[in-house]
C-alpha cells in the first residue's frame, strides 16, 4: 500500500470541505430525510467517483490508501457502498470461490459503515455486496467480524446477508460471477509489490491477478514500470517461477523504451539460459495468458523485438512461426504451409504446438466477433480456412472452440433473419446443412431440429 500523492490528497480535502459546507448536508442533519441524503449523494459522489477512477488509472498501488481516507467522518459515508464492492472483488479467491487470505480491507470498510451515523441510508445499497463478501469468507472470519458490531439491530442486518445457500460451491461461483459482471469494465484492482523473497512467495498470486486485470481492462500502466523493474532487479527473486511469470507479463504487455527493453532482454536471456525448462515453463504460462478471460491477445511483436530468436529452444521455434503468421496473415498459402511444416516437426501435444493453436484461434475469434450479421457471406468464405486448420491440427479442443464460435455467430444470424422464405435465411440454412455437418459441428438430425418450424400452441377454445 503506497501513500497517496499530494495532488490526490489535496483534491480529497477539497471535496471533504465542500461536503461539510454544503447547505444540503445542513438540511439533511436537521430533517434526516432519505431524499436529502440522496441529494447529497447526487452532488458529491460523482466527484469522488471521478477521483477514484483517476487514481485507479494513474496510481493503482495507492487505491487502498485512497479508500481508507473515505472512511473519515468529513466524507459522511458518501461513495462507501461502491468502495465496499471494490474491496470485495479485489480479494484474491481460490478455485473453491473462497478468499485465499482474510479480506481485511473489506472488513475495515464494512465496520466503518456499521459505525456510521448514516447507516440507515447506506444499508440500502450494500446488501448484495455483503452477501458476496460473506460467501467468499470463512465462518470464523464472519464470526469475528460480528463480535466487533455492538449494535444488535445492525448485527441482525449483517446476519441476514449471510445465507446458508452459499455453502454450496456452485451457488458461490454463480453469485460471484453475476456480481463481478457489474464491474467488468472498471479499474479497481490494487496490490503490493514484494521486497523480500518471503513476501514474494506468499503474495505473488495476488500480484499476478492485479496485473492481469490491468491488462484485461486496459489503461496506462506507466506507473507500474518502476515497481516491475525493481522486482526484476531483485536478485533474490531471480531463478523462480514467479520471476519467469513477471518477465512474461512485462515483456508481453508493457510498452518499453529502448533502455528498458534492453534491460528486460538481459534479464530474460539470463533466466532462459540458466533456469531448467525455462522455455517449456514460459510457453506454458503463455498458454494461460491466451486462455485468461478477457485477455484479448498477447503481444508477440514486443517479445520478438526483445529476445534472441537465434537461441535454439522451444521459445524461438514458436516465435518464428508466430512471426510468419503475423506478417503474412493466417490465410496466406505460405503461412499455411509454414504451419503445416511446423506441425509435422513438433508433437501435437507439445506446449509450443498448443501456443500455435491458440494463436490461430485468437485470429478466428477476432474475425468472427468483428463480423456483422450482414457480412455472413464473408464468414461462409473464411470457414474454408477454418477447415484447413482443423484438419491440419486434428485437435478436438481446437475444433470445439471453432464450433462454439461458429454456433454463436449462426445463432446471431437466425435472430436477425427470421423470415424463413427470405434469401438470407435460406442461405444460412443451406450453409449450415452442409458445412456444419462436414465439420462435425452438427448431425443431420440436429440440423433438421435447428431449422424446424414450430407450430404455435392453440389457445383453449380455439378450433
C-alpha positions in Angstrom: 0.0 0.0 0.0 1.6 3.2 -1.2 1.0 6.7 0.4 -1.3 9.0 -1.6 0.2 11.5 -3.9 -0.2 15.1 -2.8 -2.4 16.0 -5.8 -5.0 13.3 -4.9 -4.8 14.1 -1.2 -5.4 17.8 -1.8 -8.4 17.1 -4.1 -9.9 14.8 -1.4 -9.6 17.5 1.2 -11.3 19.9 -1.2 -14.2 17.6 -1.6 -14.5 16.9 2.1 -14.5 20.6 2.8 -17.3 21.2 0.2 -19.3 18.4 1.7 -19.1 19.9 5.2 -20.0 23.4 3.9 -22.9 22.1 1.8 -26.4 23.5 2.6 -27.7 20.1 1.6 -25.8 18.4 4.5 -27.0 21.0 6.9 -30.6 20.4 5.8 -30.2 16.7 6.0 -28.8 16.8 9.5 -31.7 18.9 10.6 -34.5 16.9 9.0 -32.9 13.4 8.5 -35.0 12.7 5.4 -33.7 10.0 3.0 -34.3 12.2 -0.1 -32.0 14.8 1.4 -29.2 12.3 1.8 -29.7 11.2 -1.8 -29.4 14.8 -2.9 -26.1 15.0 -1.1 -25.0 11.8 -2.9 -26.0 13.1 -6.3 -23.9 16.2 -5.8 -20.7 14.7 -4.3 -20.4 11.0 -5.3 -19.7 11.8 -8.9 -16.7 13.9 -7.7 -15.4 11.1 -5.6 -16.0 8.5 -8.3 -14.1 10.7 -10.8 -11.1 11.0 -8.4 -11.2 7.3 -7.6 -11.1 6.4 -11.3 -8.2 8.8 -11.8 -6.2 7.2 -9.0 -7.1 3.7 -10.4 -5.8 4.7 -13.8 -2.7 6.7 -12.8 -1.6 5.2 -9.5 -3.4 1.9 -8.8 -1.0 1.0 -6.0 -2.4 3.9 -4.0 -6.1 2.9 -4.2 -6.3 1.2 -0.8 -4.8 4.3 0.8 -7.3 6.5 -1.0 -10.2 4.4 0.1 -9.1 4.5 3.7 -9.3 8.3 3.6 -13.0 7.9 2.6 -13.7 6.3 6.0 -13.1 9.6 7.7 -16.2 11.4 9.2 -16.0 14.5 6.9 -17.0 12.4 3.9 -20.3 11.4 5.6 -20.3 7.9 4.3 -20.5 9.0 0.6 -19.3 6.6 -2.0 -18.6 3.9 0.6 -21.1 1.4 -0.9 -19.2 1.5 -4.1 -15.8 1.2 -2.4 -17.2 -1.8 -0.4 -17.9 -3.5 -3.7 -14.4 -2.8 -5.0 -12.9 -4.3 -1.8 -15.0 -7.5 -2.0 -13.9 -8.1 -5.6 -10.3 -7.1 -5.1 -9.7 -10.0 -2.7 -7.9 -13.0 -4.3 -10.1 -16.1 -4.5 -9.3 -19.8 -4.8 -10.9 -22.3 -7.2 -13.3 -23.0 -4.4 -14.5 -19.4 -4.5 -13.1 -18.6 -1.1 -10.7 -15.8 -0.2 -7.1 -17.0 -0.3 -6.4 -14.8 2.7 -8.7 -12.8 5.0 -10.0 -9.7 3.3 -9.2 -7.1 5.9 -9.9 -4.1 3.7 -13.5 -5.4 3.2 -13.8 -5.7 6.9 -12.5 -2.2 7.7 -14.9 -0.6 5.2 -17.9 -2.7 6.4 -17.2 -1.8 10.1 -16.9 1.8 9.2 -20.3 1.7 7.5 -21.8 -0.1 10.5 -20.5 2.6 12.9 -21.6 5.5 10.6 -24.4 7.8 11.7 -25.7 7.3 8.2 -26.0 3.5 8.4 -29.7 3.5 7.7 -29.1 5.2 4.4 -26.1 3.2 3.5 -27.5 -0.2 4.3 -30.0 0.1 1.4 -27.1 -0.1 -1.1 -24.8 -2.8 0.4 -26.9 -6.0 1.0 -25.8 -7.9 -2.1 -22.2 -6.8 -1.7 -22.1 -8.1 1.9 -23.7 -11.4 0.7 -20.9 -11.8 -1.8 -18.2 -10.9 0.6 -19.6 -13.3 3.3 -20.0 -16.1 0.7 -16.3 -15.8 -0.1 -15.2 -15.6 3.6 -14.8 -18.3 6.2 -17.2 -18.8 9.1 -14.5 -17.9 11.6 -13.8 -14.6 9.8 -17.5 -13.7 9.8 -18.0 -14.6 13.4 -15.0 -12.5 14.4 -16.4 -9.5 12.5 -19.8 -9.9 14.1 -18.3 -9.7 17.6 -17.0 -6.2 16.6 -20.5 -4.9 15.9 -22.1 -3.8 19.2 -25.5 -2.7 17.9 -27.9 -5.7 17.9 -30.0 -4.3 15.1 -27.0 -3.8 12.8 -25.7 -7.2 13.7 -29.0 -8.8 12.8 -28.9 -7.0 9.5 -25.5 -8.5 8.8 -26.6 -12.0 9.8 -29.5 -11.7 7.3 -26.9 -11.3 4.5 -25.1 -14.5 5.5 -27.0 -17.1 3.5 -26.5 -20.8 4.0 -27.1 -21.4 0.3 -23.6 -20.1 -0.4 -22.1 -23.0 1.4 -22.6 -24.7 -2.0 -19.7 -24.1 -4.4 -22.0 -23.7 -7.4 -24.0 -21.1 -5.7 -20.9 -19.2 -4.6 -19.5 -19.3 -8.1 -22.8 -18.1 -9.6 -23.3 -15.1 -7.3 -19.6 -14.1 -7.7 -19.8 -14.2 -11.5 -23.1 -12.2 -11.6 -21.9 -9.7 -9.1 -18.4 -9.2 -10.7 -20.0 -8.8 -14.1 -21.4 -5.4 -12.9 -17.8 -4.2 -12.5 -16.3 -5.8 -15.6 -15.2 -2.6 -17.3 -13.9 -0.8 -14.3 -10.4 -0.4 -12.9 -10.3 -1.1 -9.2 -7.6 -3.6 -8.6 -4.6 -2.8 -6.4 -1.7 -4.8 -5.0 1.6 -4.6 -3.1 4.9 -5.3 -4.7 7.1 -7.5 -2.5 10.5 -6.6 -1.2 11.6 -9.9 0.2 11.5 -13.5 -1.0 9.1 -14.5 1.7 6.6 -11.7 0.7 7.0 -12.6 -2.9 6.2 -16.3 -2.4 3.2 -15.5 -0.2 1.7 -12.7 -2.2 2.7 -13.2 -5.9 -0.6 -14.8 -6.9 -2.5 -11.7 -5.8 0.1 -9.5 -7.6 -0.4 -11.6 -10.8 -4.2 -11.2 -10.5 -3.8 -7.5 -10.2 -1.5 -7.2 -13.2 -3.7 -9.5 -15.4 -6.8 -7.5 -14.5 -5.0 -4.3 -15.5 -4.0 -5.8 -18.9 -7.6 -7.1 -19.3 -9.3 -3.8 -18.8 -6.6 -1.7 -20.5 -5.3 1.7 -19.5 -2.0 3.3 -18.8 0.4 1.1 -16.9 3.4 3.5 -16.9 3.1 4.0 -13.1 3.9 0.3 -12.6 7.1 0.4 -14.6 9.4 1.3 -11.7 7.8 -1.3 -9.4 8.2 -4.1 -12.0 11.8 -3.1 -12.8 12.5 -3.2 -9.1 11.0 -6.7 -8.9 13.2 -7.9 -11.9 16.3 -6.3 -10.4 15.9 -8.1 -7.1 18.4 -10.9 -7.2 16.5 -12.9 -4.5 13.6 -13.3 -6.9 15.7 -14.5 -9.9 15.6 -18.2 -10.8 12.0 -18.6 -9.5 8.8 -19.5 -11.4 7.3 -16.3 -10.2 10.2 -14.3 -11.7 9.6 -16.1 -15.0 5.9 -15.1 -15.0 6.7 -11.5 -14.2 9.1 -11.5 -17.2 6.3 -12.9 -19.4 3.8 -10.3 -18.3 6.2 -7.4 -18.5 7.5 -8.4 -21.9 4.1 -9.0 -23.5 2.0 -6.2 -22.1 4.1 -3.2 -21.1 5.4 -0.8 -23.8 9.1 -0.5 -23.2 11.5 2.3 -24.3 14.9 1.1 -25.8 16.7 1.3 -22.5 14.0 -0.7 -20.6 13.7 -3.2 -23.5 17.5 -3.9 -23.3 17.3 -4.4 -19.5 14.3 -6.7 -19.9 16.2 -8.7 -22.6 19.2 -9.1 -20.3 17.0 -10.5 -17.6 15.1 -12.7 -20.0 18.1 -14.2 -21.7 19.9 -14.8 -18.4 17.0 -16.8 -17.0 16.4 -18.5 -20.3 19.9 -19.9 -20.2 20.1 -20.8 -16.6 16.6 -21.9 -15.4 15.9 -25.6 -16.1 13.0 -26.0 -18.6 12.6 -22.2 -18.9 11.3 -22.5 -22.5 8.6 -25.0 -21.5 7.6 -23.1 -18.4 7.5 -19.8 -20.3 5.3 -21.2 -23.1 3.1 -22.9 -20.5 2.4 -19.5 -18.9 1.8 -18.0 -22.4 -0.9 -20.6 -22.8 -2.5 -19.4 -19.6 -2.4 -15.8 -20.9 -4.1 -16.8 -24.1 -6.8 -18.6 -22.1 -7.3 -15.9 -19.5 -10.9 -14.5 -19.7 -10.8 -11.0 -21.1 -7.2 -11.0 -22.2 -7.6 -10.3 -25.9 -4.1 -11.2 -27.1 -0.5 -11.5 -26.0 1.9 -9.2 -27.9 4.3 -11.3 -29.9 5.8 -8.3 -31.6 7.0 -6.9 -28.3 8.7 -10.1 -27.4 10.2 -10.7 -30.8 11.7 -7.3 -30.7 13.5 -8.0 -27.4 14.6 -11.7 -27.3 17.2 -13.7 -29.1 15.3 -15.9 -31.6 18.5 -17.5 -32.7 18.9 -19.3 -29.4 17.8 -22.9 -30.1 14.8 -23.7 -27.9 11.0 -24.0 -28.0 10.6 -20.3 -27.5 12.5 -19.4 -30.7 10.6 -22.1 -32.6 7.3 -20.7 -31.5 8.1 -17.0 -32.2 9.5 -17.8 -35.6 6.2 -19.4 -36.8 4.2 -16.8 -34.9 6.1 -14.0 -36.7 5.3 -15.6 -40.1 1.6 -15.7 -39.3 1.6 -12.1 -38.1 3.4 -10.8 -41.1 1.7 -12.8 -43.9 -1.7 -13.4 -42.3 -3.1 -16.8 -41.4 -4.9 -17.1 -44.7 -1.8 -16.7 -46.8 -0.7 -20.0 -48.5 2.9 -19.6 -47.4 1.8 -19.1 -43.8 -0.4 -22.2 -44.0 2.5 -24.2 -45.5 4.8 -23.0 -42.7 2.2 -24.0 -40.0 2.0 -27.4 -41.7 5.7 -27.9 -41.7 5.9 -26.7 -38.0 3.2 -29.1 -37.0 4.9 -32.1 -38.8 8.1 -31.4 -36.8 6.6 -30.8 -33.4 4.4 -33.0 -31.4 0.7 -32.0 -31.4 0.5 -32.1 -27.6 3.7 -30.1 -27.1 3.4 -26.7 -25.4 4.7 -24.8 -28.5 2.0 -26.5 -30.7 -0.7 -25.5 -28.1 0.5 -21.9 -28.3 0.3 -22.0 -32.1 -3.3 -23.4 -32.0 -4.3 -20.7 -29.5 -2.7 -18.0 -31.7 -4.7 -19.2 -34.7 -7.8 -19.5 -32.6 -7.3 -15.9 -31.4 -7.3 -14.7 -35.0 -10.5 -16.7 -35.7 -12.2 -15.2 -32.6 -11.3 -11.6 -33.6 -12.6 -12.3 -37.1 -16.0 -13.8 -36.1 -16.5 -11.3 -33.3 -15.9 -8.4 -35.7 -18.4 -9.6 -38.3 -21.9 -8.1 -38.5 -24.9 -10.2 -39.5 -24.9 -8.7 -43.0 -21.3 -9.9 -43.5 -22.3 -13.6 -43.3 -21.1 -14.3 -46.8 -17.5 -13.4 -45.7 -17.9 -15.9 -42.8 -19.0 -18.6 -45.3 -15.9 -18.0 -47.4 -13.5 -17.9 -44.5 -14.8 -21.2 -43.0 -12.8 -22.9 -45.8 -9.7 -21.7 -43.9 -11.2 -22.9 -40.6 -11.5 -26.4 -42.2 -7.8 -26.3 -43.4 -6.5 -25.6 -39.9 -8.9 -28.0 -38.2 -7.7 -30.8 -40.5 -4.1 -29.8 -40.0 -4.2 -29.7 -36.2 -6.5 -32.6 -35.7 -7.1 -31.4 -32.2 -10.5 -31.9 -30.5 -10.2 -28.9 -28.2 -9.4 -26.6 -31.1 -12.3 -28.0 -33.1 -14.7 -27.5 -30.2 -13.6 -23.9 -29.8 -14.1 -23.2 -33.5 -17.5 -24.9 -33.3 -18.5 -22.7 -30.3 -17.5 -19.5 -32.2 -19.4 -20.6 -35.3 -22.6 -21.7 -33.5 -22.7 -18.3 -31.7 -22.4 -16.4 -35.0 -25.0 -18.6 -36.7 -27.4 -18.1 -33.8 -26.9 -14.3 -34.1 -27.9 -14.7 -37.8 -31.0 -16.6 -37.0 -32.1 -14.0 -34.6 -31.9 -11.4 -37.3 -33.0 -13.3 -40.4 -36.4 -14.6 -39.1 -38.3 -14.8 -42.4 -37.9 -18.4 -43.5 -38.7 -17.7 -47.1 -36.2 -14.9 -47.5 -32.9 -15.4 -49.2 -30.8 -14.6 -46.1 -32.4 -17.3 -44.1 -32.2 -19.9 -46.9 -28.5 -19.1 -47.4 -27.8 -19.7 -43.7 -29.8 -22.9 -43.7 -28.1 -24.3 -46.8 -24.6 -23.4 -45.4 -25.3 -25.0 -42.0 -26.9 -28.1 -43.5 -23.8 -28.9 -45.5 -20.7 -27.2 -43.9 -21.6 -27.8 -40.2 -22.3 -31.5 -40.9 -19.0 -31.8 -42.8 -17.1 -30.2 -39.9 -18.8 -32.4 -37.4 -20.4 -29.5 -35.6 -23.9 -30.9 -36.0 -25.5 -34.2 -37.1 -28.1 -34.1 -39.8 -30.9 -34.7 -37.3 -29.7 -31.7 -35.2 -29.7 -29.5 -38.4 -33.3 -30.5 -39.0 -34.2 -29.7 -35.4 -32.4 -26.4 -35.6 -34.4 -25.2 -38.6 -37.7 -26.9 -37.8 -40.8 -24.7 -38.0 -42.6 -25.0 -34.7 -46.3 -24.7 -34.6 -47.9 -22.2 -32.2 -49.9 -23.8 -29.5 -53.6 -23.2 -29.9 -55.3 -21.3 -27.1 -58.1 -23.1 -25.2 -61.4 -22.8 -27.0 -59.8 -22.3 -30.5 -60.8 -24.8 -33.2 
